[in-house]
Each structure stands twice: as C-alpha cells, then as structure tokens.
C-alpha cells in the first residue's frame, strides 16, 4: 500500500499543478450604433431582404417592397398581405445599444492559438522539447540545428608527433557532427615533438550521436599558419615552424608548437679599383627547435666610376635563397637533452667542468649571469639583442666597424705586423700543457729525499684556465658590442 499511495499522491500533484500559460492584452475596439431593419433578432441593411425575411418568418412564401419611409419599409406578402418592417439600431461588434452608444469590445490575434479571456488573450506553454512556431503559433518539434550545415572548410589541429591521425574520423562540434579528411595541400608543420596539420572539415547535417567527442587540438583561426606558407624573413611578432618538406614557415603569434626564430644578419661591402662596389646582405632565419635554416642573400652591384658595369659585375640587385639546411649540431638542438657540450668538452671529457651538473644549460646560465655581474654588463638584455630595433642598429654599427677593422688588418705591412703581434701575444694560451713538458720536482731536506709531482693538477688547471679565458673573451666582446651609447 505504501508504494501505491506514493503513486496516487504523485498523480494528484500532477493534476493540481497549475498550467503555465502565456498572456497578452487583448485588442480593444469600439463602434457606433447603426440603423438596420429588424426582423426578430436579425438586422438587415437591404429593404427587400428585410421583407422576405419577415414573410418567411410569418409563413408566407414571397414578399415585395411597397414603400420605404424614415421609420421602416412597407411590404406585401404573397401579393395580398400588407406588412411593415421597422428600422432599429444595433452594435456591429456585439452588445446592446445603451444611451445611443455601443460597449467596447476585445479581440485576440486570429493566428497563434490565442483565446480571449475578458480583456486578455491566453495560450498554454509548449511542453518540452516542443517549441512554438513563430509563424503559426503551433507547438511543434524543434528544428534540427544541423539541417542547414553543408559544405566544408579547412581547419588546423595540433597533436603530439606519433599520435594517431585525425583523418577519416567523425567528431562533435557545437552539437553537430563533422568529419575530418586530408587537406588538399597536405600541409603539416612540426617542432620535433608536436605537429600542426591542416584538415578538410566536412559539415555533416546531423546531430552528434552518443559518445562522439570533440576533435582534439583544435587551433584558433587567428593562430593558424597561412596558406600557402609564408617564407622568411618573418615579422617581429611571428614565430616559426618547420614544414613536412623541411622548409621554414613564418606563423602568427600563438600558433601551437611555434617558437621565435633565431635571426642572423650579415652585410659585406667590397670596393674595386674601378670604383664599382658589391654589397651582399644575408639574412639567416633558424628554427631553434629543429635547427632548420632559411638563408636569403641580396647582392647589389654599383657601376664603375665611368658609369658602366665594372669589376663588381652586372649593375643591379639580385637575390638568392637556400632553405632546408640543418644548422650545426652545437646549435641545432640535436643530441642528448640538457647536454650543451662544446668541442672543448668533447676533447677534455675528464675535466670537472665537463661532467655532471657543470655540463648543464642551467649551470652555464648561472655562470653567464655571474660573469655579467662581474664585468658590469647590466645593460646587456636579451630583448635588446634579439628583437629590438635599437639593437639591430647597434649590431649593424658593430658589423660595419668590424668590417672596417678586418679590411685594415687584412693587407699591408702594418696589418702583417699587427697579426704577428696578436699571434705572439696569444700563442699557447688556450692549448693544454703538452705531455712530457712537465716533470716532478725532487729536493733533499736533511737526511730525507722529497719528490713533488704537480703535473696532473697543472694540466687540469691549464685546461680550466683556457676554458675560463674563452668565456671571459666571449662576454667581453658581447659587452663591447651591446654597450649602450653614452
């Protein structure tokens, strides 16, 4: 009985629950009384219709209009019976004429299922999942949101290298099913660990089925690589990715797996005796994650003093490009993760600085920071070196100064003397102590003979000092090149 009583209570509650309804104000209208011929409870505007209606009501079969006056119409039924139909007043919108006027009336829209209730119009709410048709006002099943989805678009998705492809699979997107197929271009990019690939997304006109998940790794359209791929040089805010064909492409900021490029600019000008010049400007763009490089060289030749082409070659500007080349191992990111060994460590693997934590990028960054503090190069900032326009100007200024200096040192008696002087100054500084050039020390104190062998430690100290001196010189040049102008 307990279960049955609960069921009965639920049924009663369902029946007594109020029915929600939609209401709107009814439209009010008013009318003035009009004069009509009155036959019983009916009103007629035409005299002949009024006479005929009265004749039929009284059992006659026909009637004719005899005369019309201000109070009514005189009739003759069946050709011999005289009768009269009087004029009266009535309200066209219903109601009774009171004191010469008609009462106000209210109406509801003719469509939409409205019902007049006093001065309001009401209709019951649709029961879910039905919705009301805006045109007919009828409750009906909701329209299929996917019915109008047709055609296809291209879209980018990011996924780990080695993960299953999204091709020939169906996914759920905004409640509707989409299918992913290979893109016509087959474009794909990678940073070695993740790939960014383009697919053709087919809009299927049916709702998602149970268990259908969204496609993983969808890339926002604002961060999608351009089609066709954009080649370097890249804008300051753009990143780079390496395509499946081994070339570099510039991509928008925020593109998954992308990284800021490493850009190197070099400019060399050669002057000839006839007055002509050849200027070569090379811009190298490198993907720091894959090591792939894109090198583009612009060569500009000017004419000789006579105005004709000179020793520099044909007058004008030409360009050449090389892409797909892999950068050297030391900068390409290949090898064991975290291993930043240089040729020095490869030749001296037993030194402490080439072992364990000393041979990690984080440790060498700390060494760099300490050296910068010691050399007071606080004004050296990565952003000024890599991206800022000011540092590009400084870099070009340093390059021009270096070119002038090397041109001066490359020929003549003075250059030869300087080269000899520098060679003698640094000769042997960075070379480890040759084997056999160091021998133990022996001496006698009293009755005892003593021997001291400093050679093993001296070799280590020599190698370490050479390595430290290289670092010192490198950061000294860095501080000189990037020093802010006074």
Helices and strands as residue ranges (DSSP letters): H 2-16, E 21-25, E 27-29, E 34-39, E 42-44, H 47-57, E 63-69, E 72-77, E 81-90, E 105-107, E 115-117, E 120-124, E 131-132, E 139-140, E 152-160, E 169-173, E 176-182, E 188-190, E 194-207, G 221-223, E 239-243, E 248-251, E 262-271, E 277-286, E 292-301, E 316-326, H 329-332, H 343-347, G 352-354, G 356-359, H 361-374, H 382-386, H 389-409, H 412-426, E 441-445, E 448-452, H 455-482
